[in-house]
Amino acid sequence: MKISNKVWLYFSGAAMLLSACTKDFQEINKTPGLPTTAEIGPLANGVIKTLLLGGQEQAAIHNEWYYPVTQLGVVSGSSGYLVQNGANDVWTSYYNALQNLNVMQDQIDNYKGDKEEMNNVQAITSILRAYKTFRMTDQFGDIPYFSAGLAYTNSSREFRPAYDSQERIYDSLLADLKWAAEHIKPANATTAAGRPYQSLGSSETLFHGDMSKWQKFANALILRHAMQMVEESAAKATPYLQYALSGVPLPEEGEELGMWPKDLGGLELKDSRYWSFSSHKFLRLSSTVWKLMADANSEAGIFDPRARLFFETNQAGQWAALQIGSNAPDATNPYSDQRDKDPLNKDHSVFSSFNFYLVRDVWYQPELFITPAEVQFLKAEAYARGLGVAKNNALAEAAYYAGIRASVNFWFRIAHNTNVLNDNWAAVAPASPTVGEMNTFLANPKVVFTGTDDQLLNKIYAQEWLSYFRQPWLAYNLWRRTGRTPRDGDPVQYKDFNRLQYPEKESIDNSVNFKTQVDAMGGNSTNVKVWWMK
């Protein structure tokens, strides 16, 4: 009998993970040299590695769909990239990581010592699981989860897992995150019995054992996803919002959480970011973004200082946004590596493109998970609407301005410190805005926190949307959740793009469960709304 590709993948992964496994989990506090067992530390590092965005994910999903859908960008031609290719890569990466996470959980469960000693390791495992799974279910909707990633057990029933509802997945992940945040202890703490808490040692390459960062990561994820489901289930969301807004530690300005190459031993991001732009080539400045950052189609019209960091002028030195809905072509490639030698050679671009320095670097700039700006905008929304806290426009205003400042400061800090091979942004980046310039920016009628309650909320959403400039999947979530992010017309081809379609291979490798799921949804279509959508 022919083994399906998916089952073969499961077996291959299990073989790599378990070829030298021991039955019991031992000495995870030791730094592995040449490991002969699939210990929890290397498994965790394998999951952390999958947090890097893939090239197809960025080119075929982000650049071809999420940017134009949210209007954070617009495409000026037909790239030929298929969203299904990116979706397939995301799907495969997730289920490989889920298998690692399940093996990690087995080893935690089978630990022979005092279970309390494993609390920090359990917390990290739960946070990694939550971040990966939230991203997965938010893009696809219902997915195989509770019985997935278990083929390493060699039970044939685990090869074709059933699909689980997004609501049930959310319930489980939020409960796990809250437990993790509440049980994390400092690295030098001891248990009630006086024993040290186990750690992942040098295998924990994300935050290097800084448990305060893991705790802030957990709390921020709770805030993000409680707010994400509040429209659909306020009753479930409210207790989590109350917790996240009760004063628990959250990322503060300068504490952007993500994968920083400089903190990962100089890891190169495999050119996936740059490749996704140079190979796609058609992403341009949208009229929607330009109207939120400038009052006129000129240098003098710019009031948001981030405009000069996010975008650049066309070959003629002009700011030229591409009107949403326009069919005006621009088949040039302003992202070509020819600019490494001649930065001013933009291939005769007609419209303004994303800043070449922003997309070229793969050695310094991080892949972001959670930013202080996002935290502040979520707080602003909570106070403006009275979600989990009493309605208070004064506190909403303070959080709103803090979010804008955090975003501006972050991007200027990035520009002024990016000085690496082929990308010396620091040499050409504009100076940080002065206090006066920031005050003028914040006083602009499009930005200043004045108006009706409805207008205030729209401004919060607009600035939050803009802060997600290099996290387009979050802008996509915000648009789907609220339906109130800035828009300049509504092109038909993007109107019903509510989710990624399940990969075609699922209809072959997991055919019975796939058919049951698709029939219940009314088809494997992009117009099917995920559970929490407005």
N, C-alpha and C positions, 0 to 999 in steps of 0.2 A: 504494500500500500504506500502511496506517495505521501510523504510528510509535508504538510503545508508550510509555506515560507514562515508564517508567524510562529508555528510550533517549533520549527527548526531554530528560529531566532531565540525562542525561549530556552531550548535545550542548549544552544551555544552559549547563551549568557549564563545559564546554570552551570555549565561545564567550567567556564572561566572562573566563576565565583567559588565553586565548590570543589574544584579538582584537588585542592589540598586542605579542605576544611577539617577542623577538629570538631568533635561533638560539643565540647564545652568552651565557653568564652573565657579567655584568660589574659591577664596582664595588658589591658588596653591602655594603661597609663604609659607603657613603654613606647618609645619611638621605633617604628619598624625599620630595620635595615634592609635585609633581603627577606621579606616575609614569605613563609611557607604555608601560612594559613590565611583564609579570608577573614581577617579580623575586622572589627567594627571601624577602626580608624581609616584604613584604606577604602573601605566601602563608603564611608562618609565623604571622603575626598572624591570618590568617583561620582557621587551625587552632586557635590559642589561643582565639579567640572561641567555637568550638564546645565548649570545655570547660565553659562555663556550662550548668547544668542547665536543661532546658526545663520549661515549665509543665505540659504534659501528662505529661511524664516523672515529675514529682514528684506530681501529683495522681492520675493513673491507675495508675502503677506503684508509686511509693513509698508514698503515703498509703493507697491502696486495697488494696495487696498486700504489699509488703515489710514495712511496719510490723506488720500483723496476722499475717503468716506467721512473722515472727521473734518476735512478741509484745513488741516494743519499744513497741508501741502497739496499740490495739484500736479498731475502728469501731463506732459506736453506731447506725447506720442504713444505708440503701441510698443511696449517692451517685449511682448511675447512670453512674459513670465506667467505661469499658471499658479493660482493660489493653492491648488491641490498638491503641488509639489512641496510647498512650504508646510502645508498641513500634514502631509505624510511624515516629514522630518520631525515636526513637533510631536506627533503621535508616537513615533518610534523612540525618540529621546525620552519621552515621559515614561513609557512602560519599561524601558531599560532601567531607568532610575528607580521606578517603583519596586522593581524586583530587589535592587540593592537595599532600599528602605525596609522592605519586608524581612530580608535576611538580618539586617541590623536589629529590627524589632525582636526577631526570634532570639538573638543573642542576648539582648537586654532581658527578655523574659526568662531566659535560662540561666541568668547569672546566679552563681551559687552563694554569693556573700549577702550582706545586708542590702536589701533592695534600695534603701535610701541612698546608698553610695552611687547609684546609677541615675539619680535625678537630673543632673546636668546633661549627661549623655542622652537620657530620654527626652529632655527638653529640646536639645539640638535636633534630634531625630524628628520630633514632632513638628518643629518649625520648618525644617527642610521639606518635610512631607506636605505641610500646609501650603508653603509658597509654591512648590511645583504643582500641586493639585488644584489650587485656586486658579492659577494661570491656565491650566488645562481645561477645567470645567467652565471657566468664564468664556473661553473661546468656542468650545464645542457644545456646551449644555450638559445633558446627561451623558455619563461615560461609565465604562466598566471600572469599578474601584475596589469595593470591599472584597471581592473574590478574585481580583486581578493581580498579576505579578507574583503568582504563587506556583508557577510551573516547576520551579526548582524542587518542590516537594515530591515530584515524580508521581503525583496523583493526576490521572488523565482528566478528571472532572475539572481541574484547574486550567486546562489549556484553552478553554473557550468560556470566558467569564461573562456573566450577565451584566446588563447595563443598570446603573443605579441612578436615582433621581438626584438632580443637582441640589435640591432642598435638603435631602438626607445627607449628602456629602458636606454641605455647608454646616449643618448641625454638628456633625462629627468633628470637622476641622476646627471650628470655633471653640468647641469644648476642649479639645486637645491644646489649642493655643493658650487658652486661659490657664489651664493646668500648668503648662510650661512656664508662662510668665510668672506665675505665683510660686513656683517651686525652684526657680533658678537661684543658685547660691554663688557667691564670689569664689574664684578659683582656689583661694586659700582657706575656705571655710571647712568645717568638719561637721559630721553627722551628729545626731543625738548621742550616739555611742562613742563619739570622739574619733571616728575614722575619717580620712580625707575623702572628698568626693572624687569619683573617677573622672578622668578627662580623656580627650582624644589626642592629647599631646600635639606634636608637630603635624599630625594628619589633618588637624582642623585648620585649613589654610584660608578660610574666609575671614574670620575675625581673630584668629590666633589666640584662642582661649579667653578672649575678653567677654565674660559672661554678661556684662552690662550691655554690650552691643546686642547680644542675642536676646536679652530681655526687651530692649527697646524695639528690636525687630518684631518680636512676637506681639507686643502691645500695639505697634503701628499697623500690623496686619489685621488685628482685631478691629481697630478703628476703621480701616479701609473697607473691610468686607461686611462689617455691621452696617456701615452707611450704604454699601452697595445693595444690600437686601432690604433696606428700610421701606422702600416703596411697596414691595410685595408683602413683607411681613414685619410690620412695625413692632408687633408683640414680641417676636423673637429677637429683633435687632436691638430694642431699647435696653435690656439689661447689659448687653455688651457695650453699647455706647456709654451707658452710665459708668461702667467699669473703666473704659478707655479714657474717659474725660474726668475721672475722679482724682487726677493728680499722679497717676502711675508714670514711670519714666517713659518718655517718648524721644525720638531724635530731635535734637535742637540744632540751631543754625551751625553749619560747619560739620555736621555729623551725617552727611549723606551716606546711606548704606547701599553697598553694591560691591561689584568686583573691580577693585582698583589694581591695575597691573603693577603699580609700584609697590603694592603690599603683597603681591603674589610672586615675589622673586623675579620681578621684571618680565612677567608673562606677556607674550605678544598675543593679541586677540585674533591671531590667525588671519588677519586681513578681512575677516568676514564683514565688519562694518564698512570698511572702505570698498571692498569688492561689491557689496550690495548696491552701492551708489554708482560706481564706475561701470558696472556691467548693466545695470538698469538704465541709467543715464538720464531719464526723463523727469525726475522730480524737480519741481520749481516752486518758487514763492507764490502762494495763493492770494487772491484779492481779499479773501476773508481775513487772513492773518495781517496783511498789510493795513487794512482799515482799522485794526485794533492797535497798531503800532505806529501809525503815521497819519497825519492830517492832510498831507499833500503828496503828490507823486514826485518827491524830490528829497535830497539830503536834508534840507532845512525843515521838511515836513515831519521828520522822524521825532517822536517824543519818547518812545520806549527805547532805552539804550541797548536792550537785547537784540534789536533789529539788526544792528551791525555785526553782531556775533552769530546770529542764526542764519543770516543770508548775506549775499554779496551782490554787487551790481552786475549788469550784463557786460558783454564785451565792449560796448560803447561807453561804459562807465555810468550807466543810468540805472536808477531803481525802476524796475519794470515787472510788476506783478502780473501773473496770468489770471485773467478773469475766470471765475468759476463758471462752467458751462460753455466756455469758448472752445472752438475747434482750431484755434490758431496753433500751427505746428511750431515746434522747436526741436529738431532732430539732432542738434549738436550735443557734444559730450563735454560739459565743463568740469567733469570729474576725472578726466583722463590723467594717467600718471605722467603725461607730458608736462604737467604743471609742476612736477617736482623740480624740473630745471627752469621752467619759465612760468612762475605763478600767475602772470598776467595773461597768459594764453588760455582763454576760456572757450576755444573752439568756435568763436564767433557766435556765442550764445545770444539769443534774442531776448529771453526773459531772465530775471534774476533767479539764481540757483541757490541751493543750500550752501553755506560757507564751506569752501574747500578745506580750510583748516579744521573745521569742526568734524568733517567726515573722514579726513585722511589719516588722522592719528590712530594707531592701534597699540601704542605703548604707554600712554599716560591716562587718557580719559577713561572714566569708569563706565561699566554697564550698570545702570542704576536699578535698585530695587525699590527703595523707599527714600523720599527726600523730606527734609524739614519743611520745605515749601508745601508739599502735599499735606503733611500733618496740619499745618496752619490753615490751609483752605478747608480741610474737613472740619476742623474746629469752627471756622467761620460759618460754614453751612449749619452746623449743629446749633450754634447760638442764634443764628438768624431765623431758624425754623423751630427752635425749641425741641430738638431731638436728643433725648437723653439728658438734657440740661434745661434749665429755665430759659425762655427766650430772652435774649439780651443783645440788642444791636450795638451797644458800646463794646462789649467783648467780641462780637462778630467783627466790628471795624478794626479792633486791635489785631485780631488774628489775620484778617484780610491783608492789612498793610505789612504785617510780619511775613506773610507768605510771599508777597511780591518782593520784599527786600531780600528774603532768603534766596529766591530764585535769581535775582539780579546779581547778588554777591557771589553765588555759586558759579555762574557762568563767566563772570569776569575773573574769578579765581582760576578757573580752568584755562581761559585764554591766556592769562598772564603766566601760567606755569607749564604750558605745553611748549616744550623746546626740545624736540627730539628729531631723530633722523627723518628727513623729508617733511617735517612739520614744525617749523619754528614760528608758531603762532605768536609767541610772546614778543617777537621782534616787530610785528605789524599790528597787534591788537590795539584798539583804542584804549585810552585811559579810563579807569573806573569813573562813573559819574560822581560829580561833587555833591555835597549836601544840597546846594541850591538846585542843581540839575535834577536830583531825585525828587525834591519837593515840587518842582515844576511838572515833572512826569506824573507824580501822584495827584496833582491838582487838575490834570487834564479831565475834561468832562466825561470822557470815555472810561476813566479810571477812578476818579474821586468817589468816595463811599457816601454818596448822597442819592436821594430819590425815594420812591415808594419801597415797601418791603419786597415787592416783586422785582423791581429794578435792582435793588441791592443784591438779591439772590442771583440775578442774571450776571451781575458784575463779578460775583464770587466764582460762578461757573466759568466765565470767560477767562479770568486770570488763572484759575486752576487748569483749564484746558491748555492755555498757553504754556504753563509751567511743565506740561507733559511733552514738550517739543521733541525730546529724544526718548520718550516712552509712549509711542503712539497707541499701544494696546490699552493704556490707561485712559487716554483721550477717547478711545473707542468705547470703553466701558462707561465713561461719564456721559457720552452722547446717548448710548443705549439706555442708561438708567434714567436720565433726566429729560432727554429730548430738548434741552435748552442751551446747548453750546452754540457759539456763534456760527451762523450760516449765511452764505451769500447765494441764494438760490438753492435748488435741491435736485441735482442731476439724477435722472431716472435710473441710470445704471447702478447707483449706489443706494437707492432708497430703501430697499428691503434686504440689505446685507446685515443680518442680525446675528449670524454665527458662522463658524467654519463648518463645512460639510465633513462628515466622517470619511476617512480615506476609503477608496474603493476596495482595497485589500480586505477590509473588515467584512465586506459582503461575501468574501470567499473563505477567509480564515476563521471567521466567527459567524457563519451564515445564519444559524437559527436565532441567536440572540440579536444579531444585527436586524434581521427581518422583524422580530418582535418589537424592537425599539423604533424602527423607522415606521412601521405600521401605526404604532401608538402616536407618533409625532405627526403623522400625515405626510410623510416623505422626508428624505434626507436633503432638505432644502435650506438655502440661506435665509429664507423669509420666516422660518420657525424661530420664535423668540425663546431665549433662554429664560429660566425660571424667574430671575429677579428683575427682568426688564419691565419698564413702565408700560 
